[in-house]
Amino acid sequence: QVQLVESGGGLVQAGESLRLTCAASGFFFRFANMGWYRQAPGKQRELVAAITVANTTNYADSVKGRFTISRDNAKSTVYLQMHSLKPEDTAVYYCNSPRGDLIWGRGTQVTVSS
């Protein structure tokens, strides 16, 4: 069965960095476009970064230049490197396809203090 397990979140200060990891299983990962989403309290879940099977990437304007998405097909893993974190980046982060049609994992909490 499809499983997505996110990890790597934590509590950091503004300006610091984190790297999130999403381990995928149960589907042909190397043929799947993938993305990172986040959901802040009281807000809708939003797609912040996406990567295609050809390693083409796209980012939301709010994270462009600070976040980098990458993938390792051999490990069925997608990463989100986050630099220059801001308090407004505080959210639960999830991975899924850009269409959000896979089973959602539990996410990983990122909290950025000012």
Contacts in CASP RR format, 6 or more apart in sequence:
PFRMAT RR
TARGET T0000
AUTHOR 0000-0000-0000
METHOD contacts of the structure
MODEL  1
QVQLVESGGGLVQAGESLRLTCAASGFFFRFANMGWYRQAPGKQRELVAA
ITVANTTNYADSVKGRFTISRDNAKSTVYLQMHSLKPEDTAVYYCNSPRG
DLIWGRGTQVTVSS
1 26 0 8 1.000
1 103 0 8 1.000
2 24 0 8 1.000
2 25 0 8 1.000
2 26 0 8 1.000
2 27 0 8 1.000
2 102 0 8 1.000
2 103 0 8 1.000
3 24 0 8 1.000
3 25 0 8 1.000
3 26 0 8 1.000
3 103 0 8 1.000
3 105 0 8 1.000
4 22 0 8 1.000
4 23 0 8 1.000
4 24 0 8 1.000
4 94 0 8 1.000
4 95 0 8 1.000
4 96 0 8 1.000
4 102 0 8 1.000
4 103 0 8 1.000
4 104 0 8 1.000
4 105 0 8 1.000
5 22 0 8 1.000
5 23 0 8 1.000
5 24 0 8 1.000
5 105 0 8 1.000
5 106 0 8 1.000
6 20 0 8 1.000
6 21 0 8 1.000
6 22 0 8 1.000
6 93 0 8 1.000
6 94 0 8 1.000
6 95 0 8 1.000
6 105 0 8 1.000
6 106 0 8 1.000
6 107 0 8 1.000
6 108 0 8 1.000
7 20 0 8 1.000
7 21 0 8 1.000
7 22 0 8 1.000
7 23 0 8 1.000
7 108 0 8 1.000
8 18 0 8 1.000
8 19 0 8 1.000
8 20 0 8 1.000
8 21 0 8 1.000
8 108 0 8 1.000
9 18 0 8 1.000
9 20 0 8 1.000
9 93 0 8 1.000
9 108 0 8 1.000
9 109 0 8 1.000
9 110 0 8 1.000
10 18 0 8 1.000
10 108 0 8 1.000
10 109 0 8 1.000
10 110 0 8 1.000
10 111 0 8 1.000
11 111 0 8 1.000
11 113 0 8 1.000
12 18 0 8 1.000
12 85 0 8 1.000
12 110 0 8 1.000
12 111 0 8 1.000
12 112 0 8 1.000
12 113 0 8 1.000
13 112 0 8 1.000
13 113 0 8 1.000
13 114 0 8 1.000
14 85 0 8 1.000
14 86 0 8 1.000
14 87 0 8 1.000
14 112 0 8 1.000
14 113 0 8 1.000
14 114 0 8 1.000
15 83 0 8 1.000
15 84 0 8 1.000
15 85 0 8 1.000
15 86 0 8 1.000
15 112 0 8 1.000
16 85 0 8 1.000
16 112 0 8 1.000
17 81 0 8 1.000
17 82 0 8 1.000
17 83 0 8 1.000
17 84 0 8 1.000
17 85 0 8 1.000
18 82 0 8 1.000
18 85 0 8 1.000
18 110 0 8 1.000
19 79 0 8 1.000
19 80 0 8 1.000
19 81 0 8 1.000
19 82 0 8 1.000
20 36 0 8 1.000
20 79 0 8 1.000
20 80 0 8 1.000
20 82 0 8 1.000
20 93 0 8 1.000
20 108 0 8 1.000
20 110 0 8 1.000
21 77 0 8 1.000
21 78 0 8 1.000
21 79 0 8 1.000
22 34 0 8 1.000
22 36 0 8 1.000
22 77 0 8 1.000
22 78 0 8 1.000
22 79 0 8 1.000
22 80 0 8 1.000
22 95 0 8 1.000
23 75 0 8 1.000
23 76 0 8 1.000
23 77 0 8 1.000
24 32 0 8 1.000
24 34 0 8 1.000
24 76 0 8 1.000
24 77 0 8 1.000
24 78 0 8 1.000
24 95 0 8 1.000
25 76 0 8 1.000
27 102 0 8 1.000
29 73 0 8 1.000
29 76 0 8 1.000
30 53 0 8 1.000
30 73 0 8 1.000
30 76 0 8 1.000
31 53 0 8 1.000
32 53 0 8 1.000
32 97 0 8 1.000
33 50 0 8 1.000
33 51 0 8 1.000
33 52 0 8 1.000
33 53 0 8 1.000
33 97 0 8 1.000
33 98 0 8 1.000
34 50 0 8 1.000
34 51 0 8 1.000
34 69 0 8 1.000
34 71 0 8 1.000
34 78 0 8 1.000
34 95 0 8 1.000
34 96 0 8 1.000
34 97 0 8 1.000
34 98 0 8 1.000
35 47 0 8 1.000
35 49 0 8 1.000
35 50 0 8 1.000
35 51 0 8 1.000
35 69 0 8 1.000
35 78 0 8 1.000
35 95 0 8 1.000
35 96 0 8 1.000
35 97 0 8 1.000
35 98 0 8 1.000
36 47 0 8 1.000
36 48 0 8 1.000
36 49 0 8 1.000
36 50 0 8 1.000
36 67 0 8 1.000
36 69 0 8 1.000
36 78 0 8 1.000
36 80 0 8 1.000
36 93 0 8 1.000
36 94 0 8 1.000
36 95 0 8 1.000
37 45 0 8 1.000
37 46 0 8 1.000
37 47 0 8 1.000
37 48 0 8 1.000
37 93 0 8 1.000
37 94 0 8 1.000
37 95 0 8 1.000
37 96 0 8 1.000
37 100 0 8 1.000
38 45 0 8 1.000
38 46 0 8 1.000
38 48 0 8 1.000
38 89 0 8 1.000
38 91 0 8 1.000
38 92 0 8 1.000
38 93 0 8 1.000
38 94 0 8 1.000
38 110 0 8 1.000
39 45 0 8 1.000
39 46 0 8 1.000
39 91 0 8 1.000
39 92 0 8 1.000
39 94 0 8 1.000
40 88 0 8 1.000
40 90 0 8 1.000
40 91 0 8 1.000
41 91 0 8 1.000
43 91 0 8 1.000
45 94 0 8 1.000
46 60 0 8 1.000
47 60 0 8 1.000
47 98 0 8 1.000
48 59 0 8 1.000
48 60 0 8 1.000
48 62 0 8 1.000
48 63 0 8 1.000
48 67 0 8 1.000
48 80 0 8 1.000
49 57 0 8 1.000
49 58 0 8 1.000
49 59 0 8 1.000
49 60 0 8 1.000
49 63 0 8 1.000
49 67 0 8 1.000
49 68 0 8 1.000
49 69 0 8 1.000
49 80 0 8 1.000
50 57 0 8 1.000
50 58 0 8 1.000
50 59 0 8 1.000
50 69 0 8 1.000
50 98 0 8 1.000
51 57 0 8 1.000
51 69 0 8 1.000
51 70 0 8 1.000
51 71 0 8 1.000
51 78 0 8 1.000
55 70 0 8 1.000
55 71 0 8 1.000
57 68 0 8 1.000
57 69 0 8 1.000
59 65 0 8 1.000
59 67 0 8 1.000
59 69 0 8 1.000
62 88 0 8 1.000
63 82 0 8 1.000
63 89 0 8 1.000
66 82 0 8 1.000
66 83 0 8 1.000
66 84 0 8 1.000
66 85 0 8 1.000
67 80 0 8 1.000
67 81 0 8 1.000
67 82 0 8 1.000
67 83 0 8 1.000
68 80 0 8 1.000
68 81 0 8 1.000
68 83 0 8 1.000
69 78 0 8 1.000
69 79 0 8 1.000
69 80 0 8 1.000
69 81 0 8 1.000
70 78 0 8 1.000
70 79 0 8 1.000
70 81 0 8 1.000
71 77 0 8 1.000
71 78 0 8 1.000
71 79 0 8 1.000
72 78 0 8 1.000
72 79 0 8 1.000
78 95 0 8 1.000
80 93 0 8 1.000
80 95 0 8 1.000
82 89 0 8 1.000
82 110 0 8 1.000
85 110 0 8 1.000
85 112 0 8 1.000
86 112 0 8 1.000
87 112 0 8 1.000
87 113 0 8 1.000
87 114 0 8 1.000
88 112 0 8 1.000
89 110 0 8 1.000
89 112 0 8 1.000
90 110 0 8 1.000
90 111 0 8 1.000
90 112 0 8 1.000
91 109 0 8 1.000
91 110 0 8 1.000
92 107 0 8 1.000
92 108 0 8 1.000
92 109 0 8 1.000
92 110 0 8 1.000
93 107 0 8 1.000
93 108 0 8 1.000
93 109 0 8 1.000
93 110 0 8 1.000
94 104 0 8 1.000
94 105 0 8 1.000
94 107 0 8 1.000
95 105 0 8 1.000
96 102 0 8 1.000
96 104 0 8 1.000
END
